[in-house]
Amino acid sequence: MAQRSGETDSPARTGEIWVLGATGRTGRAVAARLVADGVAPVLVGRDAGRLRRAAEQLGPGSGVRTVVAATPEATADEVARQRPAVVVNTIGDYARTALPVVRACLPGGHYVDLASDLGAMEQLAALHDEAESAGSTLVTGAGFGVLGTEAVVARLCAGRPVPARVRVDALASVAVEAGRLGEALAASMVDVAATGGRRYAAGRLVRTRLGADVYRFTLPDGVAVTSVGAPSGELYGARTASGAPDVVATSMLVPAAPAVRALLPVAGALLRVPALRRLVVSRLARVELPASPRPREHTWGHAVVTWADGTEREGWLRAGEAMDFTAAAAATVAQRLARGEGKPGAWTPATALGPDLAVEAGGTFVDG
Ligand SMILES: NC(=O)c1ccc[n+]([C@@H]2O[C@H](COP(=O)([O-])OP(=O)(O)OC[C@H]3O[C@@H](n4cnc5c(N)ncnc54)[C@H](OP(=O)(O)O)[C@@H]3O)[C@@H](O)[C@H]2O)c1
């Protein structure tokens, strides 16, 4: 990989793509996709035995090597020492774990994560100028929810003035693998409730009552679904892709049952107490999930964009199983960054590499 302005005095980087959290669901899926694309990633994790098993699952001849690092800080030390071209972070709890790893990628190395919470994405966005002068590309939200909705928004807005309003709906269909829910996913779920409702109004992020915005609609394939407003990364992606002052994002990950929604504000307030949050995350992480197939054939990203003159445009992105799309999205971003195709700075996936990235990840745009 060519050196960039920010790293002229540093030794050359390897061309390697590292996958952090490589023993987890997302990490294994991203690594498998990279191997399928002919790239041998480096698997990084905190347990040598689990890492070896993850490497074996990729098949003989996959050419992967492993790096054991017990914490995000130890991982950052290895990244700084071994200088991979790209780091894909799937360890989760990004608002608390991402920064040391990101800083170890600078200057010149690139970073990709699958954050889906606003706080973590805004934290990464705040590093834009630093990453730009270091010649590094940081991409946050490289998974279904953010890319699958912001790509539709970017396509609807292309060549038009900044719209007045945007709503995005992330309608994932996910197959569940048997096993523990795990800390990363547990932390993501708890943080949605703890953050409470959010939307952009007049260009500012404002509080709403979590569970108050409920949308019922029929998908292009005829399936009826319910989606609930969420303080998710999709909100940030849609705002960034459109520049619209008013933005709402909904997700099927927030429970739609009225009785549960009624409890969300109280549960959220309790989960903001750090000790209680830790307890709930660790209990939830231990929940054993049975295997189940994806509930619907398709995953859909949906956007409705409204301009000041009343013009409204609607669009969809159709994909298959959501984790397959997510793994393909993260693996594709990593490979493109390794080829030097990213512009320096901190971005969401479609703002870094264009909305057709969603097509490269297996999606199909369907006009509304
Ligand atoms: N944006 C999207 O569309 C999207 C899609 C899928 C997932 N995600 C996000 O990606 C994250 C991962 O989810 P997942 O379901 O793959 O979780 P998971 O199966 O629990 O995997 C997490 C991995 O990270 C490792 N890990 C956890 N905490 C760590 C720490 N403090 N230091 C070092 N390694 C650590 C775990 O290692 P051990 O094996 O040692 O426990 C495991 O390998 C979650 O935040 C999830 O919300 C986002």
The ligand as a MOL file (V3000), in Angstrom:
LIG
                    3D

  0  0  0     0  0            999 V3000
M  V30 BEGIN CTAB
M  V30 COUNTS 48 52 0 0 0
M  V30 BEGIN ATOM
M  V30 1 N -24.0100 -2.2900 12.5280 0
M  V30 2 C -24.5010 -3.5000 12.2990 0
M  V30 3 O -25.2950 -3.6650 11.4070 0
M  V30 4 C -24.0520 -4.6590 13.1520 0
M  V30 5 C -24.2930 -5.9720 12.7600 0
M  V30 6 C -23.8110 -7.0120 13.5410 0
M  V30 7 C -23.1260 -6.7340 14.7260 0
M  V30 8 N -22.9400 -5.4390 15.0880 0 CHG=1
M  V30 9 C -22.2240 -5.0940 16.3240 0
M  V30 10 O -20.9770 -5.7400 16.3400 0
M  V30 11 C -20.6150 -6.0550 17.6650 0
M  V30 12 C -20.2720 -7.5350 17.7770 0
M  V30 13 O -21.4530 -8.3290 17.7950 0
M  V30 14 P -21.3770 -9.9150 17.8160 0
M  V30 15 O -22.7800 -10.3780 17.7920 0
M  V30 16 O -20.4280 -10.3950 16.8010 0 CHG=-1
M  V30 17 O -20.7450 -10.1720 19.2850 0
M  V30 18 P -20.0100 -11.4620 19.8510 0
M  V30 19 O -20.4210 -12.6920 19.1270 0
M  V30 20 O -20.2010 -11.4240 21.3290 0
M  V30 21 O -18.4820 -11.2090 19.5250 0
M  V30 22 C -17.7000 -10.2140 20.1630 0
M  V30 23 C -16.2290 -10.5400 19.9670 0
M  V30 24 O -15.4460 -9.4970 20.5650 0
M  V30 25 C -14.5880 -10.0460 21.5410 0
M  V30 26 N -14.5280 -9.1230 22.6760 0
M  V30 27 C -15.5860 -8.6860 23.4150 0
M  V30 28 N -15.1610 -7.8050 24.3210 0
M  V30 29 C -13.8230 -7.6980 24.1590 0
M  V30 30 C -12.8230 -6.9360 24.8100 0
M  V30 31 N -13.1130 -6.1130 25.8300 0
M  V30 32 N -11.5540 -7.0530 24.3870 0
M  V30 33 C -11.2310 -7.8690 23.3670 0
M  V30 34 N -12.1490 -8.6260 22.7040 0
M  V30 35 C -13.4240 -8.5280 23.1060 0
M  V30 36 C -15.1740 -11.4030 21.9300 0
M  V30 37 O -14.1110 -12.2280 22.3390 0
M  V30 38 P -14.3060 -13.6100 23.1660 0
M  V30 39 O -14.5620 -14.6710 22.1240 0
M  V30 40 O -13.0150 -13.7580 23.8390 0
M  V30 41 O -15.4670 -13.3840 24.0920 0
M  V30 42 C -15.7830 -11.8490 20.5950 0
M  V30 43 O -14.7920 -12.3950 19.7780 0
M  V30 44 C -21.8110 -5.6320 18.5400 0
M  V30 45 O -21.5610 -4.3340 19.0250 0
M  V30 46 C -22.9530 -5.5770 17.5640 0
M  V30 47 O -23.9560 -4.6690 17.9690 0
M  V30 48 C -23.3840 -4.4000 14.3280 0
M  V30 END ATOM
M  V30 BEGIN BOND
M  V30 1 1 1 2
M  V30 2 2 2 3
M  V30 3 1 2 4
M  V30 4 1 4 5
M  V30 5 2 4 48
M  V30 6 2 5 6
M  V30 7 1 6 7
M  V30 8 2 7 8
M  V30 9 1 8 9
M  V30 10 1 8 48
M  V30 11 1 9 10
M  V30 12 1 9 46
M  V30 13 1 10 11
M  V30 14 1 11 12
M  V30 15 1 11 44
M  V30 16 1 12 13
M  V30 17 1 13 14
M  V30 18 2 14 15
M  V30 19 1 14 16
M  V30 20 1 14 17
M  V30 21 1 17 18
M  V30 22 2 18 19
M  V30 23 1 18 20
M  V30 24 1 18 21
M  V30 25 1 21 22
M  V30 26 1 22 23
M  V30 27 1 23 24
M  V30 28 1 23 42
M  V30 29 1 24 25
M  V30 30 1 25 26
M  V30 31 1 25 36
M  V30 32 1 26 27
M  V30 33 1 26 35
M  V30 34 2 27 28
M  V30 35 1 28 29
M  V30 36 1 29 30
M  V30 37 2 29 35
M  V30 38 1 30 31
M  V30 39 2 30 32
M  V30 40 1 32 33
M  V30 41 2 33 34
M  V30 42 1 34 35
M  V30 43 1 36 37
M  V30 44 1 36 42
M  V30 45 1 37 38
M  V30 46 2 38 39
M  V30 47 1 38 40
M  V30 48 1 38 41
M  V30 49 1 42 43
M  V30 50 1 44 45
M  V30 51 1 44 46
M  V30 52 1 46 47
M  V30 END BOND
M  V30 END CTAB
M  END
